[in-house]
Amino acid sequence: MRLNHTFLCLALVLGLAQFSAWAGPVSSGIWYEFYWDDGTTGPSSNVPTAGCTDIYAFCPISPPYDVTWTDDPPWTYTAGTEGAVFTITDVAIAGDSFNVYDFGSLILATPTVPNTGYVCGTTDSDYVDPAVCFGDPNLSYGQVVLPPGPNSLTIVARDAPFGDGVGDFRIDPIPEPAMGALGGAVIFGIACLKRCRAPKKSS
């Protein structure tokens, strides 16, 4: 009986360890790069994305600026009480678009854009810099607010005209209200309450 209990505990620990490695936690304030490849030269649709640390990944060899390669999804993040802003963008050649899911529910669909051969940026390095490509009207990008608490994110390349590609996302926490303003509001509310409850003077 004790042996079976030991094996059960060991299996549970191993299972949790595997899930933890698979879950791919991410931090705020960092551009993370991911990739997709359906094994063809395209065009394709609804291709699941994977992390750039995957042995089959084709991502820029030296990520520029503050870009970090992701582990495989789902990418997990715990948002604060005000939530967080999730930002995603295509980089390099225009034409790709994305669906973003949180715990399997669609939360964001970036716009479909024409596959015109347009390349983001103006130099040989900034065409894969998400800080340059985000906001470019020729590329597909978008933002959505994540709810407070745990989030489990996956991304699908809804339009993949080349069959493969790379994109980037980042998460930025929404700041909590300043305590000074909150404290002032509380004090003002208490003062108003006392004023209303104060006995009126007789004339």
C-alpha positions in Angstrom: 0.0 0.0 0.0 2.8 2.4 0.9 4.6 1.5 -2.3 1.5 2.3 -4.4 1.2 5.7 -2.6 4.9 6.5 -3.4 4.4 5.7 -7.0 1.3 7.8 -7.1 3.1 10.8 -5.6 6.0 10.4 -8.0 3.7 10.3 -11.0 1.9 13.4 -9.7 5.2 15.3 -9.3 6.4 14.3 -12.8 3.1 15.3 -14.3 3.2 18.7 -12.7 6.8 19.1 -13.8 5.9 18.3 -17.4 3.0 20.7 -17.3 5.1 23.4 -15.9 7.7 23.0 -18.7 4.9 22.9 -21.3 3.0 25.9 -20.0 5.7 28.5 -20.9 5.2 31.3 -18.4 6.0 34.8 -19.8 6.9 38.1 -18.1 5.6 41.6 -18.7 7.3 44.3 -20.6 9.2 41.9 -23.0 8.6 41.3 -26.7 8.4 37.5 -27.3 8.9 36.0 -30.6 7.0 32.9 -31.9 6.8 31.1 -35.2 4.6 28.8 -37.3 5.2 26.4 -40.1 2.7 24.1 -41.8 5.4 22.3 -43.8 4.4 23.9 -47.1 5.2 27.1 -49.0 1.7 28.3 -48.5 -0.8 29.8 -48.7 -2.3 28.2 -45.6 -4.8 29.2 -42.8 -5.3 28.5 -39.1 -1.8 27.3 -38.5 -1.0 26.8 -34.8 2.1 28.7 -33.6 5.0 27.4 -31.5 7.9 28.8 -29.5 11.1 29.8 -31.1 13.0 27.5 -28.7 11.4 24.6 -30.6 14.1 22.5 -32.4 12.2 23.0 -35.6 11.8 26.7 -35.3 13.0 29.1 -37.9 13.4 32.4 -36.1 16.0 35.2 -36.5 19.4 33.9 -35.2 20.1 37.0 -33.2 16.9 38.6 -32.0 17.3 42.4 -32.2 16.7 44.8 -29.4 14.7 43.4 -26.5 13.1 40.4 -28.3 13.1 37.1 -26.5 12.3 33.7 -27.9 9.3 31.9 -26.4 8.9 28.4 -25.2 6.0 26.4 -26.6 2.5 27.5 -25.8 0.3 27.9 -24.0 2.0 31.0 -22.6 0.8 31.7 -19.1 0.6 35.0 -17.3 -1.0 36.2 -14.1 -2.4 39.7 -14.5 -2.9 42.1 -11.6 -6.1 43.4 -10.2 -6.5 45.9 -13.1 -5.7 43.3 -15.8 -3.0 43.7 -18.5 -2.7 44.7 -22.2 -1.8 42.0 -24.7 -0.1 43.3 -27.9 0.6 41.3 -31.0 2.1 42.1 -34.3 3.3 40.5 -37.5 6.9 41.3 -38.5 8.9 41.1 -41.8 6.7 40.5 -44.8 3.0 41.6 -44.7 0.1 39.2 -45.2 -0.1 37.2 -42.0 -2.9 37.7 -39.4 -3.7 36.1 -36.1 -6.3 34.7 -33.7 -5.5 34.9 -30.0 -7.1 32.6 -27.5 -7.2 32.6 -23.7 -8.0 29.2 -22.2 -9.3 28.2 -25.6 -11.7 31.2 -26.0 -11.1 33.7 -28.9 -10.2 37.1 -27.4 -8.6 38.8 -30.4 -8.6 38.6 -34.2 -6.1 40.9 -35.9 -7.2 42.4 -39.3 -6.6 40.5 -42.5 -4.2 42.5 -44.7 -3.2 42.1 -48.4 -0.2 40.0 -49.3 1.6 42.6 -51.4 5.2 41.7 -50.6 5.5 44.8 -48.4 8.4 44.5 -45.9 8.3 46.2 -42.5 11.1 48.7 -41.6 13.8 50.3 -43.7 17.0 48.4 -42.8 18.2 44.8 -42.8 17.6 44.5 -39.1 14.5 46.5 -38.2 12.2 44.5 -40.5 11.9 42.0 -37.6 11.8 44.6 -34.8 8.3 44.5 -33.3 8.7 48.0 -31.9 9.1 49.2 -35.6 6.5 46.9 -37.2 3.7 47.4 -34.6 1.3 50.1 -35.8 2.4 49.8 -39.4 -0.9 49.9 -41.4 0.4 47.4 -43.9 0.9 44.7 -41.3 -1.6 43.0 -39.1 -1.5 43.8 -35.4 -3.8 44.3 -32.4 -4.3 44.7 -28.7 -6.7 43.3 -26.1 -7.1 43.7 -22.3 -6.4 40.5 -20.4 -8.6 40.0 -17.3 -7.1 39.9 -13.8 -5.8 36.6 -12.6 -4.3 33.6 -14.6 -4.3 33.7 -18.4 -3.3 30.8 -20.7 -2.6 32.1 -24.2 -2.3 30.4 -27.6 -2.0 31.9 -31.1 -3.1 30.7 -34.5 -1.8 32.2 -37.8 -5.3 32.6 -39.3 -3.8 33.8 -42.6 -0.4 32.4 -43.5 0.3 33.1 -47.2 3.8 31.7 -47.0 3.0 28.7 -44.9 5.5 29.9 -42.2 6.6 33.0 -40.5 7.3 34.8 -37.2 5.5 37.3 -35.1 5.8 38.9 -31.7 3.7 39.6 -28.6 4.1 41.4 -25.3 2.1 41.9 -22.1 2.0 45.1 -20.2 0.3 45.4 -16.8 -2.3 48.1 -16.3 -1.2 50.2 -13.3 -3.3 50.1 -10.2 -4.9 53.4 -9.1 -2.5 55.7 -7.2 -3.0 55.3 -3.4 -2.7 59.1 -3.0 -5.7 59.8 -5.2 -7.6 56.9 -3.6 -6.8 58.0 -0.1 -7.9 61.6 -1.0 -11.2 60.3 -2.3 -11.8 58.2 0.9 -11.0 61.2 3.1 -13.3 63.5 1.1 -16.1 60.8 1.3 -15.7 60.6 5.1 -15.8 64.4 5.4 -19.0 64.5 3.4 -20.6 61.8 5.5 -19.8 63.6 8.7 -21.2 66.8 7.3 -24.4 65.1 6.4 -24.7 63.5 9.8 -23.9 66.7 11.8 -26.9 68.0 13.8 -28.4 71.2 12.4 -28.1 74.3 14.6 -31.4 75.7 15.8 -32.2 79.3 14.7 
